[in-house]
Amino acid sequence: MRIARFLMAGRPAVGIDRGQGYLDYGAILDARGYGTDMKSADPERCIVRLLRHGLLDDVFIQEQLEWASHTGHDFWLKSEGFVPLLPHRPSKIICLARNYSEHAKEGGGEVPQAPIFFVKTDNCAIGTGRPIRVPVDVGRVDHEGELGVVISRRAQGVKAADWENFVLGYTIVNDVTARELQKSLGARGMPWFQAKSRDTFAPIGPVIVTREELTDLDARRIRVTVNGELRQNGSIADMVWKIPQLIEVVTAIVTLLPGDIIATGTPAGVGGIKPGNEVVVEIEGIGRLSNPVEAA
């Protein structure tokens, strides 16, 4: 199942695709009397609210779609003219450092003995098609294509064996990084926040693909191109710390909320981007996250 948000005739819509095209799930919920609370919500946090209210449970969704199929109403979202939006704005993005050995080497480091993670804040998130805005005073800024794990419910102290009960699905994240600033901060023993959490520094999308649909993650590759030039081409199978381990380590320290994302690290090949570039991150089975680069 694929979950996405679109702009349709000037209004945001939540779409669900079970392989035959997108249905207007928000309209179905409205018709069923579930959508009233959603209308007053920030549209970018609508999917988070659906998760909190249990309205993205797989059995519940199936019941709503079964009802919709017998109403005689047309709930299909027509592909012509709709614009993909940021799937959702997470409260935080937990990012893994050096989770691919070749990327650790290209950065002059080694694979850590335990996962190292940091946080991007919600101001960073933008959808596909939206510009990455690069400040002129921070030096080189890099792309980092990553697999994002979307959390389905409040997660605290989760054991690795139970990880599936807390994962809605997967998306794509570009962990945009002010590289020169990051190195300068690190050399002074300071946190990376200024280099990682600037506005627009976390493109996300274009959709969320549910865990049940994307079961063969290790067979997928992450590819990043800049103006058509291939920069990164890594296998998800090469992650040092796998998703169950990451969820256990992170939730032992940080409580994750519905819609939060764990960005699982980037393969080798990171490189600079500048205004005028087009950055595309692709993961097989999820889609294509494309963003132009502009000067801030």
MARVOPA-903222 format. One record per residue (C-alpha): chain; x, y, z; residue number from 1. Coordinates in Angstrom, 2 decimals. Last residue first. Layout:
// MARVOPA-903222
<'A', <X, Y, Z>, NUM>,
...
This chain:
// MARVOPA-903222
<'A', <18.86, 31.15, 0.20>, 296>,
<'A', <20.33, 30.22, -3.18>, 295>,
<'A', <18.29, 27.58, -5.00>, 294>,
<'A', <18.57, 23.82, -5.54>, 293>,
<'A', <15.86, 21.89, -7.36>, 292>,
<'A', <14.35, 18.83, -5.67>, 291>,
<'A', <13.43, 15.34, -6.89>, 290>,
<'A', <12.39, 12.38, -4.75>, 289>,
<'A', <11.76, 9.37, -6.99>, 288>,
<'A', <9.92, 6.23, -6.00>, 287>,
<'A', <9.40, 3.72, -3.23>, 286>,
<'A', <9.92, 0.30, -4.83>, 285>,
<'A', <13.46, 1.00, -5.93>, 284>,
<'A', <14.89, 3.94, -4.04>, 283>,
<'A', <15.57, 7.13, -5.96>, 282>,
<'A', <17.11, 10.43, -4.87>, 281>,
<'A', <17.13, 13.24, -7.45>, 280>,
<'A', <18.97, 16.54, -7.03>, 279>,
<'A', <18.46, 19.26, -9.66>, 278>,
<'A', <21.24, 21.85, -9.68>, 277>,
<'A', <20.84, 25.57, -10.43>, 276>,
<'A', <22.02, 26.66, -6.99>, 275>,
<'A', <24.72, 24.34, -5.68>, 274>,
<'A', <25.21, 20.73, -4.65>, 273>,
<'A', <28.33, 19.04, -3.31>, 272>,
<'A', <28.92, 15.35, -3.04>, 271>,
<'A', <28.04, 12.16, -1.22>, 270>,
<'A', <29.29, 9.05, -3.01>, 269>,
<'A', <29.22, 6.39, -0.34>, 268>,
<'A', <25.96, 5.11, 1.13>, 267>,
<'A', <23.72, 7.19, 3.41>, 266>,
<'A', <22.28, 6.55, 6.84>, 265>,
<'A', <19.05, 5.08, 8.23>, 264>,
<'A', <16.84, 8.15, 8.40>, 263>,
<'A', <14.49, 7.30, 11.29>, 262>,
<'A', <11.23, 9.17, 10.83>, 261>,
<'A', <8.58, 10.34, 13.28>, 260>,
<'A', <5.03, 9.93, 12.01>, 259>,
<'A', <3.59, 8.60, 15.26>, 258>,
<'A', <5.95, 9.53, 18.11>, 257>,
<'A', <9.41, 8.24, 19.00>, 256>,
<'A', <10.57, 8.32, 22.61>, 255>,
<'A', <14.32, 8.89, 22.68>, 254>,
<'A', <16.96, 6.94, 24.63>, 253>,
<'A', <16.01, 3.26, 24.56>, 252>,
<'A', <13.88, 4.15, 21.55>, 251>,
<'A', <16.98, 4.89, 19.47>, 250>,
<'A', <18.87, 1.69, 20.28>, 249>,
<'A', <15.89, -0.64, 19.81>, 248>,
<'A', <14.74, 1.08, 16.62>, 247>,
<'A', <18.24, 0.99, 15.18>, 246>,
<'A', <18.69, -2.69, 15.96>, 245>,
<'A', <15.42, -3.63, 14.21>, 244>,
<'A', <16.32, -1.39, 11.22>, 243>,
<'A', <19.78, -2.82, 10.55>, 242>,
<'A', <23.08, -1.36, 11.75>, 241>,
<'A', <25.87, -1.76, 9.20>, 240>,
<'A', <23.71, -0.93, 6.18>, 239>,
<'A', <25.12, -2.77, 3.15>, 238>,
<'A', <21.83, -4.52, 2.29>, 237>,
<'A', <20.40, -1.08, 1.47>, 236>,
<'A', <22.62, -1.24, -1.61>, 235>,
<'A', <24.43, 1.84, -2.83>, 234>,
<'A', <24.52, 3.99, -5.95>, 233>,
<'A', <25.45, 7.57, -5.12>, 232>,
<'A', <26.66, 10.26, -7.55>, 231>,
<'A', <25.09, 9.47, -10.92>, 230>,
<'A', <25.08, 12.58, -13.12>, 229>,
<'A', <21.58, 13.53, -14.35>, 228>,
<'A', <21.73, 17.11, -13.05>, 227>,
<'A', <22.70, 15.62, -9.69>, 226>,
<'A', <21.87, 11.93, -9.35>, 225>,
<'A', <21.35, 9.85, -6.22>, 224>,
<'A', <20.64, 6.12, -6.19>, 223>,
<'A', <19.64, 4.00, -3.21>, 222>,
<'A', <19.31, 0.31, -4.03>, 221>,
<'A', <16.79, -2.33, -3.06>, 220>,
<'A', <17.32, -6.08, -2.58>, 219>,
<'A', <17.96, -5.65, 1.15>, 218>,
<'A', <14.51, -4.11, 1.50>, 217>,
<'A', <12.65, -7.24, 0.45>, 216>,
<'A', <9.43, -6.71, 2.45>, 215>,
<'A', <8.20, -3.53, 0.82>, 214>,
<'A', <4.44, -4.14, 0.67>, 213>,
<'A', <3.91, -5.16, 4.29>, 212>,
<'A', <6.06, -2.28, 5.52>, 211>,
<'A', <3.85, 0.32, 3.90>, 210>,
<'A', <5.16, 2.60, 1.17>, 209>,
<'A', <5.11, 6.28, 2.17>, 208>,
<'A', <5.17, 8.65, -0.78>, 207>,
<'A', <7.31, 11.28, -2.56>, 206>,
<'A', <8.82, 11.61, -0.12>, 205>,
<'A', <11.05, 13.68, 2.15>, 204>,
<'A', <13.42, 16.62, 1.47>, 203>,
<'A', <15.35, 17.33, 4.67>, 202>,
<'A', <17.54, 20.49, 4.58>, 201>,
<'A', <14.66, 22.79, 3.58>, 200>,
<'A', <15.22, 25.12, 6.61>, 199>,
<'A', <18.49, 24.42, 8.37>, 198>,
<'A', <18.81, 21.39, 10.64>, 197>,
<'A', <22.01, 19.67, 9.54>, 196>,
<'A', <24.93, 22.08, 9.61>, 195>,
<'A', <23.68, 24.22, 12.50>, 194>,
<'A', <22.80, 21.09, 14.50>, 193>,
<'A', <26.17, 19.39, 14.09>, 192>,
<'A', <27.10, 19.47, 17.78>, 191>,
<'A', <30.34, 21.20, 18.91>, 190>,
<'A', <33.68, 19.60, 19.70>, 189>,
<'A', <35.59, 22.32, 17.87>, 188>,
<'A', <36.65, 20.00, 15.07>, 187>,
<'A', <33.06, 18.77, 14.82>, 186>,
<'A', <31.74, 22.29, 14.26>, 185>,
<'A', <34.26, 22.96, 11.51>, 184>,
<'A', <33.53, 19.62, 9.86>, 183>,
<'A', <29.78, 20.27, 9.92>, 182>,
<'A', <30.30, 23.79, 8.56>, 181>,
<'A', <32.28, 22.45, 5.65>, 180>,
<'A', <29.63, 19.82, 4.99>, 179>,
<'A', <26.43, 21.90, 5.16>, 178>,
<'A', <24.32, 18.75, 5.01>, 177>,
<'A', <21.17, 17.71, 3.15>, 176>,
<'A', <19.85, 14.44, 4.59>, 175>,
<'A', <17.73, 13.54, 1.55>, 174>,
<'A', <15.01, 11.22, 2.84>, 173>,
<'A', <13.01, 8.58, 0.98>, 172>,
<'A', <10.00, 6.76, 2.45>, 171>,
<'A', <9.25, 3.57, 4.32>, 170>,
<'A', <6.45, 1.93, 6.26>, 169>,
<'A', <4.16, 2.07, 9.26>, 168>,
<'A', <6.75, 0.73, 11.69>, 167>,
<'A', <6.04, 0.16, 15.38>, 166>,
<'A', <4.77, -3.44, 15.44>, 165>,
<'A', <7.52, -4.45, 13.03>, 164>,
<'A', <10.22, -3.60, 15.61>, 163>,
<'A', <9.14, -6.23, 18.15>, 162>,
<'A', <12.25, -8.44, 17.97>, 161>,
<'A', <14.49, -5.37, 18.23>, 160>,
<'A', <13.02, -4.47, 21.59>, 159>,
<'A', <11.14, -1.18, 21.91>, 158>,
<'A', <11.95, 0.98, 24.95>, 157>,
<'A', <9.62, 3.75, 23.85>, 156>,
<'A', <7.63, 3.88, 20.63>, 155>,
<'A', <4.42, 5.86, 20.22>, 154>,
<'A', <2.79, 4.66, 17.02>, 153>,
<'A', <3.38, 4.17, 13.29>, 152>,
<'A', <7.03, 5.19, 12.88>, 151>,
<'A', <8.19, 5.95, 9.32>, 150>,
<'A', <11.58, 4.47, 8.35>, 149>,
<'A', <13.51, 6.66, 5.90>, 148>,
<'A', <15.98, 5.21, 3.40>, 147>,
<'A', <18.73, 7.70, 2.61>, 146>,
<'A', <20.21, 9.95, -0.06>, 145>,
<'A', <22.85, 12.35, 1.26>, 144>,
<'A', <23.31, 15.56, -0.75>, 143>,
<'A', <26.10, 17.95, 0.21>, 142>,
<'A', <26.53, 21.68, 0.93>, 141>,
<'A', <29.96, 23.27, 0.48>, 140>,
<'A', <30.55, 26.63, 2.09>, 139>,
<'A', <28.23, 28.04, 4.75>, 138>,
<'A', <27.85, 31.68, 3.69>, 137>,
<'A', <25.67, 31.47, 0.56>, 136>,
<'A', <22.84, 29.62, 2.28>, 135>,
<'A', <21.43, 26.78, 0.15>, 134>,
<'A', <17.66, 26.58, -0.27>, 133>,
<'A', <16.50, 23.12, -1.31>, 132>,
<'A', <13.56, 23.87, -3.58>, 131>,
<'A', <10.23, 21.99, -3.52>, 130>,
<'A', <9.59, 19.42, -6.24>, 129>,
<'A', <9.37, 16.53, -3.80>, 128>,
<'A', <8.30, 17.59, -0.34>, 127>,
<'A', <10.01, 19.69, 2.31>, 126>,
<'A', <11.08, 18.90, 5.89>, 125>,
<'A', <13.80, 20.93, 7.58>, 124>,
<'A', <11.46, 22.89, 9.89>, 123>,
<'A', <10.58, 19.58, 11.59>, 122>,
<'A', <13.92, 19.25, 13.36>, 121>,
<'A', <16.82, 17.05, 12.32>, 120>,
<'A', <18.21, 14.90, 15.11>, 119>,
<'A', <21.49, 13.05, 15.64>, 118>,
<'A', <22.55, 9.42, 15.69>, 117>,
<'A', <25.58, 7.27, 16.34>, 116>,
<'A', <25.01, 3.51, 16.27>, 115>,
<'A', <27.48, 1.45, 18.32>, 114>,
<'A', <31.06, 0.36, 17.57>, 113>,
<'A', <31.33, 3.18, 15.07>, 112>,
<'A', <32.30, 2.51, 11.43>, 111>,
<'A', <35.46, 4.48, 10.86>, 110>,
<'A', <36.08, 8.06, 9.83>, 109>,
<'A', <37.72, 10.04, 7.04>, 108>,
<'A', <34.44, 11.02, 5.41>, 107>,
<'A', <35.06, 8.70, 2.48>, 106>,
<'A', <35.73, 5.88, 4.95>, 105>,
<'A', <32.44, 6.32, 6.82>, 104>,
<'A', <30.63, 6.36, 3.47>, 103>,
<'A', <32.26, 3.05, 2.57>, 102>,
<'A', <31.22, 1.53, 5.90>, 101>,
<'A', <27.54, 2.47, 5.61>, 100>,
<'A', <25.87, 3.50, 8.88>, 99>,
<'A', <28.28, 6.40, 9.32>, 98>,
<'A', <25.81, 8.72, 11.05>, 97>,
<'A', <22.18, 7.76, 11.55>, 96>,
<'A', <19.47, 10.42, 11.45>, 95>,
<'A', <16.46, 10.73, 13.76>, 94>,
<'A', <13.89, 12.97, 12.06>, 93>,
<'A', <11.59, 14.89, 14.37>, 92>,
<'A', <7.97, 16.02, 14.77>, 91>,
<'A', <7.31, 14.59, 11.33>, 90>,
<'A', <5.71, 16.74, 8.61>, 89>,
<'A', <3.74, 14.46, 6.32>, 88>,
<'A', <3.69, 13.20, 2.74>, 87>,
<'A', <5.23, 16.47, 1.47>, 86>,
<'A', <3.04, 17.20, -1.55>, 85>,
<'A', <2.54, 15.63, -4.98>, 84>,
<'A', <0.68, 17.84, -7.49>, 83>,
<'A', <-2.50, 16.63, -9.14>, 82>,
<'A', <-3.27, 17.77, -12.65>, 81>,
<'A', <-4.08, 14.53, -14.40>, 80>,
<'A', <-3.75, 11.47, -12.18>, 79>,
<'A', <-7.44, 11.43, -11.28>, 78>,
<'A', <-8.02, 10.63, -7.63>, 77>,
<'A', <-10.66, 7.89, -7.44>, 76>,
<'A', <-13.49, 8.33, -4.92>, 75>,
<'A', <-16.28, 7.94, -7.47>, 74>,
<'A', <-19.50, 7.17, -5.64>, 73>,
<'A', <-21.52, 4.00, -6.29>, 72>,
<'A', <-21.35, 3.19, -2.60>, 71>,
<'A', <-20.15, -0.41, -2.82>, 70>,
<'A', <-16.42, 0.16, -3.44>, 69>,
<'A', <-16.32, 2.82, -0.72>, 68>,
<'A', <-17.39, 0.31, 1.96>, 67>,
<'A', <-14.59, -2.08, 0.95>, 66>,
<'A', <-12.17, 0.84, 0.98>, 65>,
<'A', <-13.24, 1.77, 4.50>, 64>,
<'A', <-12.99, -1.82, 5.81>, 63>,
<'A', <-9.56, -2.27, 4.21>, 62>,
<'A', <-8.36, 0.93, 5.85>, 61>,
<'A', <-9.48, -0.31, 9.29>, 60>,
<'A', <-7.68, -3.65, 8.78>, 59>,
<'A', <-4.46, -1.85, 7.79>, 58>,
<'A', <-4.54, 0.65, 10.66>, 57>,
<'A', <-4.27, 4.10, 9.14>, 56>,
<'A', <-7.26, 5.52, 11.03>, 55>,
<'A', <-5.88, 4.61, 14.47>, 54>,
<'A', <-6.48, 8.14, 15.78>, 53>,
<'A', <-2.77, 8.89, 16.26>, 52>,
<'A', <-1.98, 7.54, 12.78>, 51>,
<'A', <-4.64, 9.72, 11.16>, 50>,
<'A', <-3.27, 12.68, 13.10>, 49>,
<'A', <0.23, 12.03, 11.73>, 48>,
<'A', <-1.26, 11.74, 8.23>, 47>,
<'A', <-2.89, 15.14, 8.67>, 46>,
<'A', <0.26, 16.86, 9.86>, 45>,
<'A', <0.96, 18.72, 6.61>, 44>,
<'A', <-2.74, 19.60, 6.37>, 43>,
<'A', <-2.60, 21.41, 9.76>, 42>,
<'A', <-5.68, 20.02, 11.46>, 41>,
<'A', <-9.17, 21.50, 11.44>, 40>,
<'A', <-10.37, 19.18, 8.69>, 39>,
<'A', <-9.02, 16.06, 10.39>, 38>,
<'A', <-11.44, 16.22, 13.30>, 37>,
<'A', <-14.38, 16.09, 10.90>, 36>,
<'A', <-13.00, 13.20, 8.87>, 35>,
<'A', <-14.42, 10.14, 10.60>, 34>,
<'A', <-18.05, 10.51, 9.58>, 33>,
<'A', <-18.01, 7.78, 6.92>, 32>,
<'A', <-18.32, 10.27, 4.07>, 31>,
<'A', <-15.52, 12.34, 5.56>, 30>,
<'A', <-13.37, 9.24, 5.90>, 29>,
<'A', <-13.95, 8.42, 2.23>, 28>,
<'A', <-13.13, 11.99, 1.23>, 27>,
<'A', <-9.86, 11.81, 3.18>, 26>,
<'A', <-9.01, 8.51, 1.50>, 25>,
<'A', <-9.27, 9.95, -1.98>, 24>,
<'A', <-8.36, 6.73, -3.81>, 23>,
<'A', <-5.07, 6.42, -5.67>, 22>,
<'A', <-4.50, 3.87, -8.40>, 21>,
<'A', <-5.02, 0.12, -8.81>, 20>,
<'A', <-2.18, -1.24, -6.67>, 19>,
<'A', <-3.45, -0.61, -3.16>, 18>,
<'A', <-3.13, 3.16, -3.49>, 17>,
<'A', <-4.17, 5.52, -0.71>, 16>,
<'A', <-4.49, 9.26, -1.24>, 15>,
<'A', <-4.65, 12.08, 1.28>, 14>,
<'A', <-5.89, 15.29, -0.36>, 13>,
<'A', <-4.73, 18.90, -0.15>, 12>,
<'A', <-7.04, 21.44, -1.79>, 11>,
<'A', <-6.36, 23.76, -4.74>, 10>,
<'A', <-7.96, 21.58, -7.40>, 9>,
<'A', <-6.12, 18.55, -6.01>, 8>,
<'A', <-2.84, 19.05, -4.15>, 7>,
<'A', <-1.59, 15.60, -3.28>, 6>,
<'A', <-0.68, 13.63, -0.18>, 5>,
<'A', <0.62, 10.08, -0.27>, 4>,
<'A', <0.14, 6.59, 1.16>, 3>,
<'A', <1.18, 3.51, -0.83>, 2>,
<'A', <0.00, 0.00, 0.00>, 1>,
